Amino acid sequence: MLESDFFKRSRPDFRKLKAFGFQLASGSNDNRHTYTYSEELPDGQFRAELSVSEDGSITGRVIDLETNEEYLPIRVENQIGGFSGNVREMYLEFLAKIDRACFVPVHFMFDQANRTEAWISREYGVDVEFPWEKYPGNGTFKCSENSKWFAALLTVEYGKLTKDADAADSGEASRADKHDEEEVVEVINLKADSEKIPELTKIPGVYHAWHMNKKHWISVILDDTLTDAQAFDLIRESYRLVSDGKPTKVKSTGAWMIPSNPKIYDVDAGFRGGRGEIEWHQHNNIKPGDEVYIYSSAPNSAILYRCEVVASDLHYHGMFKESKGYERSMRIRLIEKYPPDKYPLSFIKAHGGSVVRSARSMPKELYEAIKKSR
């Protein structure tokens, strides 16, 4: 569908939707709130409508105001030029305006893929890398010990996974397919014990590796067929195998790094309004007394704030309170603010760190370098 494809790498911020003018639809209930918005397109002949549900579904349509019926020609792919092409372009601009104002960008299409990325960053202190310009949705994760891949998050047509599975093992357990053969899905490729792969691939959701050596790698579809716990166990095993059995847990320094996007949230204003303290969503086992360094993304791309945690494991009341994954919060107190040129990304990378895209433990080398220089 046009709308689901358009927003496949975005997630709604329901607070922003309401501020933009979305209204709770009649018939919504506590289990499935749906918010709707409509406006006339610039030519005055059509009205665009969009509905966003808390379960993640997004639907829309364009209404011909003369006939009061849905204008279906905009659904024709590769519609360029002509009357219907112009209407489609106006509708796409309508969607783009809402995307910019009300949605938060994410790296991946599936919720489980985004949860997995966040978990890997917390667990191992590494961020996803996107090495292929031609395939911007395909990312890799490298072991901090040896820079070898231990996971690759890839997009693939679902039918290619099942075709490979049938060719590799005709005795494989039958699958309750959730997807059409041509639907693009996300999988994470993981290293596994070659002797265990025949049994692993009998588990629904686990396949012989797509586009990698099937004797040593598997593909796990990230559509919640496996639970997060099951997927994370397979990731731990992959990391262990690729890291040559070295410890898999990053040693905590008692200091944490968290990202902030200045285009979305004004941290300075937050601290002023909170008299030097601010509420922040919490994804880690952060505890009172820990230090938290706030990394501000582009155009700053630098660590700008050093804070102390004064309370943790609170009920979250912040700007993304309706969004999944924001159940806990912490309260942090500003200790020191730095100019953007003091701890820029070049400094972070020179001392064992990388771009901060999710909350993570600060590498010991970076922590010591900041302590010496501040």
ZAMARGU-4260 file (C-alpha; in steps of 0.2 Angstrom, whole numbers, plus 5000, padded with zeros to 4 digits):
<rodrens>
0) 5000/5000/5000 | 5006/5018/4996 | 5005/5024/5014 | 5013/5009/5022 | 5028/5010/5010
5) 5029/5029/5012 | 5031/5028/5031 | 5040/5011/5032 | 5055/5019/5040 | 5046/5031/5052
10) 5036/5029/5068 | 5022/5041/5074 | 5024/5052/5089 | 5006/5053/5095 | 5009/5069/5105
15) 5014/5077/5089 | 5000/5070/5079 | 4987/5078/5091 | 4996/5094/5091 | 4996/5094/5072
20) 4977/5092/5072 | 4974/5073/5071 | 4958/5069/5080 | 4953/5053/5089 | 4941/5043/5077
25) 4924/5038/5082 | 4923/5020/5087 | 4941/5020/5094 | 4943/5010/5110 | 4956/5008/5123
30) 4964/4994/5114 | 4966/5002/5097 | 4965/5021/5096 | 4965/5028/5079 | 4968/5046/5075
35) 4963/5054/5058 | 4967/5070/5049 | 4961/5078/5033 | 4963/5093/5022 | 4960/5100/5005
40) 4974/5098/4992 | 4980/5114/4984 | 4969/5112/4968 | 4953/5113/4979 | 4946/5098/4969
45) 4952/5084/4981 | 4953/5081/5000 | 4967/5070/5007 | 4963/5059/5023 | 4975/5050/5034
50) 4972/5038/5048 | 4985/5032/5061 | 4982/5018/5073 | 4992/5014/5089 | 4994/4996/5083
55) 5005/5003/5069 | 4993/5003/5054 | 4992/5018/5043 | 4979/5021/5029 | 4974/5035/5018
60) 4964/5040/5003 | 4960/5055/4992 | 4942/5060/4990 | 4935/5068/4974 | 4925/5083/4981
65) 4914/5083/4966 | 4908/5065/4967 | 4913/5062/4985 | 4921/5046/4980 | 4939/5039/4983
70) 4950/5044/4968 | 4959/5028/4964 | 4971/5033/4950 | 4984/5039/4963 | 4986/5020/4967
75) 4994/5017/4950 | 5013/5015/4952 | 5024/5025/4942 | 5011/5038/4939 | 5020/5053/4932
80) 5013/5068/4923 | 4995/5071/4918 | 4981/5075/4929 | 4981/5059/4940 | 5000/5060/4941
85) 4998/5078/4948 | 4985/5073/4960 | 4997/5059/4966 | 5011/5071/4968 | 5000/5083/4979
90) 4995/5068/4990 | 5013/5063/4992 | 5018/5080/4997 | 5003/5079/5010 | 5011/5063/5017
95) 5028/5071/5017 | 5022/5086/5027 | 5014/5074/5040 | 5030/5064/5040 | 5041/5079/5044
100) 5030/5086/5058 | 5023/5070/5066 | 5034/5055/5063 | 5051/5050/5070 | 5063/5042/5058
105) 5069/5024/5062 | 5082/5013/5053 | 5071/4998/5050 | 5054/4993/5044 | 5049/4980/5057
110) 5047/4985/5076 | 5057/4969/5081 | 5071/4975/5070 | 5072/4992/5078 | 5071/4983/5095
115) 5085/4972/5090 | 5096/4986/5085 | 5093/4995/5101 | 5097/4979/5111 | 5113/4976/5102
120) 5119/4993/5105 | 5116/4992/5124 | 5122/4974/5126 | 5139/4976/5116 | 5141/4995/5114
125) 5142/4994/5095 | 5131/5004/5083 | 5124/4998/5066 | 5134/5002/5051 | 5126/5004/5033
130) 5141/5000/5021 | 5131/4998/5005 | 5125/5014/4997 | 5114/5004/4985 | 5105/4995/4999
135) 5102/5009/5012 | 5091/4997/5023 | 5105/4984/5025 | 5116/4986/5041 | 5130/4976/5049
140) 5136/4975/5067 | 5154/4971/5071 | 5163/4964/5086 | 5172/4977/5096 | 5187/4964/5098
145) 5191/4961/5080 | 5179/4971/5069 | 5172/4955/5061 | 5153/4955/5057 | 5143/4945/5070
150) 5126/4951/5063 | 5119/4958/5047 | 5102/4965/5046 | 5096/4963/5028 | 5080/4965/5017
155) 5074/4951/5006 | 5059/4945/4997 | 5050/4933/5008 | 5049/4920/4994 | 5068/4919/4992
160) 5069/4914/5011 | 5057/4900/5009 | 5064/4894/4992 | 5081/4893/5000 | 5074/4883/5014
165) 5065/4871/5003 | 5081/4868/4993 | 5092/4866/5008 | 5081/4854/5018 | 5065/4846/5011
170) 5061/4839/5028 | 5060/4856/5036 | 5045/4859/5048 | 5030/4867/5039 | 5028/4886/5041
175) 5013/4896/5045 | 5018/4910/5032 | 5013/4928/5037 | 5019/4936/5021 | 5017/4935/5002
180) 5031/4928/4992 | 5035/4945/4985 | 5034/4955/5001 | 5050/4963/5007 | 5055/4957/5025
185) 5069/4960/5037 | 5081/4946/5043 | 5096/4946/5054 | 5110/4934/5048 | 5119/4926/5062
190) 5133/4914/5064 | 5129/4897/5072 | 5137/4880/5076 | 5136/4871/5059 | 5131/4855/5068
195) 5116/4864/5076 | 5110/4873/5060 | 5099/4858/5054 | 5089/4858/5070 | 5089/4877/5071
200) 5081/4879/5054 | 5067/4868/5059 | 5061/4882/5071 | 5048/4893/5063 | 5056/4910/5059
205) 5074/4903/5057 | 5080/4899/5039 | 5096/4894/5030 | 5106/4910/5028 | 5101/4922/5014
210) 5116/4928/5004 | 5129/4920/5016 | 5137/4903/5019 | 5123/4892/5024 | 5135/4880/5032
215) 5139/4893/5046 | 5126/4906/5045 | 5107/4907/5048 | 5094/4920/5044 | 5081/4925/5058
220) 5066/4934/5052 | 5062/4949/5063 | 5043/4949/5062 | 5040/4943/5080 | 5039/4925/5074
225) 5053/4922/5087 | 5052/4931/5104 | 5065/4945/5107 | 5073/4933/5120 | 5074/4919/5108
230) 5082/4930/5095 | 5094/4938/5107 | 5100/4921/5113 | 5105/4917/5095 | 5113/4934/5093
235) 5124/4931/5109 | 5129/4914/5102 | 5134/4922/5085 | 5144/4935/5095 | 5153/4922/5105
240) 5158/4912/5089 | 5164/4927/5080 | 5173/4935/5094 | 5183/4919/5097 | 5175/4916/5114
245) 5180/4932/5121 | 5169/4940/5134 | 5153/4947/5126 | 5148/4960/5139 | 5155/4978/5138
250) 5162/4982/5155 | 5153/4997/5162 | 5162/5012/5168 | 5147/5019/5178 | 5145/5032/5164
255) 5133/5032/5150 | 5130/5040/5133 | 5113/5045/5127 | 5108/5053/5110 | 5099/5069/5108
260) 5092/5076/5091 | 5092/5095/5092 | 5079/5096/5078 | 5067/5087/5089 | 5071/5092/5107
265) 5079/5108/5114 | 5089/5101/5129 | 5094/5118/5135 | 5076/5124/5136 | 5072/5107/5145
270) 5085/5110/5159 | 5080/5129/5161 | 5062/5123/5163 | 5067/5110/5175 | 5078/5121/5185
275) 5094/5111/5180 | 5085/5094/5180 | 5076/5085/5166 | 5066/5069/5163 | 5073/5057/5150
280) 5067/5040/5144 | 5077/5025/5151 | 5082/5010/5141 | 5096/5003/5152 | 5100/4998/5170
285) 5105/5015/5174 | 5105/5019/5193 | 5106/5035/5203 | 5124/5042/5205 | 5129/5036/5187
290) 5136/5049/5175 | 5126/5052/5159 | 5134/5061/5144 | 5122/5068/5131 | 5128/5067/5113
295) 5119/5080/5102 | 5118/5074/5084 | 5120/5084/5068 | 5123/5099/5066 | 5133/5097/5082
300) 5139/5079/5082 | 5147/5081/5099 | 5145/5077/5117 | 5138/5093/5125 | 5132/5089/5142
305) 5138/5079/5158 | 5124/5075/5170 | 5121/5065/5185 | 5107/5052/5187 | 5096/5058/5203
310) 5082/5045/5200 | 5079/5030/5189 | 5065/5017/5185 | 5052/5031/5185 | 5035/5030/5176
315) 5039/5040/5159 | 5029/5056/5156 | 5039/5063/5142 | 5035/5068/5124 | 5035/5051/5117
320) 5024/5043/5131 | 5012/5035/5119 | 5026/5026/5110 | 5031/5008/5113 | 5047/5006/5122
325) 5046/5022/5133 | 5039/5015/5149 | 5053/5020/5160 | 5062/5036/5163 | 5076/5043/5174
330) 5079/5061/5181 | 5096/5068/5177 | 5104/5084/5184 | 5115/5095/5173 | 5133/5096/5180
335) 5143/5104/5165 | 5140/5110/5148 | 5153/5109/5134 | 5156/5119/5118 | 5153/5108/5102
340) 5172/5109/5098 | 5177/5101/5115 | 5171/5083/5112 | 5166/5082/5094 | 5164/5065/5085
345) 5182/5065/5079 | 5187/5065/5098 | 5174/5051/5102 | 5181/5040/5088 | 5199/5043/5092
350) 5196/5036/5109 | 5186/5020/5105 | 5168/5027/5103 | 5157/5030/5088 | 5141/5039/5083
355) 5128/5038/5098 | 5111/5032/5091 | 5105/5024/5107 | 5109/5024/5125 | 5125/5014/5129
360) 5139/5012/5141 | 5153/5024/5138 | 5169/5015/5132 | 5182/5015/5146 | 5195/5024/5135
365) 5184/5038/5130 | 5178/5040/5148 | 5196/5042/5154 | 5200/5054/5140 | 5186/5065/5145
370) 5191/5064/5163 | 5208/5070/5160 | 5203/5084/5148 | 5188/5092/5157
</rodrens>
